[in-house]
């Protein structure tokens, strides 16, 4: 029995996650300069996850294609 196409995750790692692991949150806090060395890694503040949006490619107009040939 095969898996339905809608259930397959071909780009599983490319998607953004809603929850970060502790070390990822610390890296994000260091990048935002909100992390001080020596502080406890427990009880970290929330970190906003920025989702990457892949836009569609713009279609070329017919006039532009003729100019390049």
Residue frames relative to the residue before (quaternion, step in Angstrom):
aa qw qx qy qz dx dy dz
X 1.0000 0.0000 0.0000 0.0000 0.00 0.00 0.00
X 0.2760 -0.7824 0.5401 0.1412 3.58 -0.87 0.95
X 0.5154 -0.6212 0.4959 0.3204 3.53 -1.32 0.38
X 0.5212 -0.6402 0.4697 0.3127 3.55 -1.00 0.83
X 0.6110 -0.5929 0.3862 0.3549 3.58 -1.07 0.75
X 0.6599 0.5254 -0.3178 0.4330 3.58 1.00 -0.75
X 0.6864 0.4790 -0.2831 0.4682 3.59 1.18 -0.45
X 0.5620 0.6004 -0.3951 0.4095 3.59 1.20 -0.28
X 0.2112 -0.7635 0.5999 0.1124 3.55 -1.07 0.76
X 0.1087 -0.8331 0.5402 0.0482 3.58 0.20 1.22
X 0.7759 0.2473 -0.1438 0.5622 3.59 0.99 -0.77
X 0.0200 0.8664 -0.4975 0.0374 3.53 0.86 0.99
X 0.7350 0.4219 -0.2420 0.4724 3.58 0.89 -0.90
X 0.6063 0.5879 -0.3555 0.4004 3.59 1.16 -0.38
X 0.6033 0.5730 -0.3645 0.4182 3.59 1.15 -0.46
X 0.4482 -0.6625 0.5202 0.2993 3.55 -1.18 0.51
X 0.3435 -0.7411 0.5435 0.1934 3.55 -1.05 0.77
X 0.5005 -0.6556 0.4770 0.3035 3.55 -1.16 0.56
X 0.7747 0.2766 -0.1308 0.5534 3.58 1.10 -0.68
X 0.2344 -0.7653 0.5857 0.1278 3.55 -0.93 0.94
X 0.4912 -0.6194 0.5155 0.3306 3.55 -1.20 0.51
X 0.7073 -0.4906 0.3002 0.4111 3.55 -1.24 0.46
X 0.6911 0.4692 -0.3011 0.4600 3.61 0.83 -0.91
X 0.6226 0.5227 -0.3475 0.4673 3.61 1.11 -0.58
X 0.6369 0.5158 -0.3272 0.4703 3.59 1.04 -0.72
X 0.6419 0.5118 -0.3247 0.4697 3.58 1.00 -0.79
X 0.6365 0.5186 -0.3308 0.4654 3.61 0.98 -0.79
X 0.6545 0.5074 -0.3080 0.4683 3.58 1.00 -0.84
X 0.6534 0.5041 -0.3146 0.4690 3.59 1.00 -0.80
X 0.6287 0.5191 -0.3343 0.4727 3.59 1.07 -0.72
X 0.6402 0.5273 -0.3211 0.4572 3.57 1.00 -0.82
X 0.7209 0.4120 -0.2284 0.5082 3.59 1.06 -0.79
X 0.4126 -0.7442 0.4246 0.3092 3.58 1.38 0.12
X 0.4732 0.6511 -0.4535 0.3828 3.58 0.99 0.88
X 0.6298 0.5161 -0.3267 0.4799 3.59 1.29 0.10
X 0.1476 -0.7699 0.6168 0.0707 3.56 -0.90 0.98
X 0.5061 -0.6488 0.4710 0.3181 3.57 -0.94 0.86
X 0.7620 0.3604 -0.2770 0.4613 3.54 -1.03 0.81
X 0.5585 0.5863 -0.4118 0.4181 3.61 1.19 -0.10
X 0.5961 -0.5946 0.4143 0.3456 3.55 -1.22 0.55
X 0.4076 -0.7156 0.5082 0.2520 3.59 -0.95 0.83
X 0.5759 0.5674 -0.3807 0.4489 3.59 1.27 0.01
X 0.8121 0.2333 -0.1865 0.5013 3.56 -1.03 0.75
X 0.1858 0.8106 -0.5313 0.1619 3.57 0.99 0.83
X 0.5064 -0.6256 0.4824 0.3456 3.59 -1.10 0.55
X 0.6113 -0.5495 0.4163 0.3886 3.52 -1.26 0.40
X 0.1848 -0.7604 0.6158 0.0916 3.52 -1.15 0.73
X 0.4080 -0.7193 0.5100 0.2370 3.54 -0.82 1.00
X 0.2668 -0.7492 0.5884 0.1458 3.54 -0.92 0.96
X 0.2288 -0.7776 0.5744 0.1142 3.54 -0.65 1.14
X 0.2805 -0.7719 0.5521 0.1438 3.53 -0.66 1.14
X 0.3344 -0.7261 0.5654 0.2033 3.53 -0.98 0.88
X 0.1873 -0.7851 0.5846 0.0824 3.52 -0.75 1.07
X 0.2328 -0.7578 0.5955 0.1301 3.52 -0.80 1.04
X 0.2560 -0.7932 0.5384 0.1245 3.52 -0.55 1.17
X 0.5482 -0.5919 0.4718 0.3557 3.52 -1.24 0.38
X 0.5263 -0.6134 0.4785 0.3433 3.54 -1.16 0.58
X 0.4516 -0.6847 0.5019 0.2745 3.53 -1.00 0.83
X 0.4123 -0.6995 0.5289 0.2470 3.51 -0.98 0.86
X 0.4019 -0.6998 0.5382 0.2430 3.54 -1.03 0.82
X 0.4605 -0.6594 0.5178 0.2916 3.51 -1.09 0.69
X 0.6296 -0.5642 0.3771 0.3783 3.56 -1.12 0.58
X 0.6374 0.5425 -0.3304 0.4361 3.60 1.00 -0.74
X 0.6506 0.5139 -0.3166 0.4609 3.60 1.02 -0.73
X 0.6398 0.5258 -0.3360 0.4487 3.60 1.00 -0.74
X 0.6640 0.5086 -0.3057 0.4550 3.58 1.00 -0.83
X 0.6260 0.5525 -0.3386 0.4338 3.61 1.06 -0.69
X 0.6918 0.4956 -0.2799 0.4443 3.59 1.00 -0.81
X 0.6390 0.5496 -0.3362 0.4204 3.63 1.10 -0.51
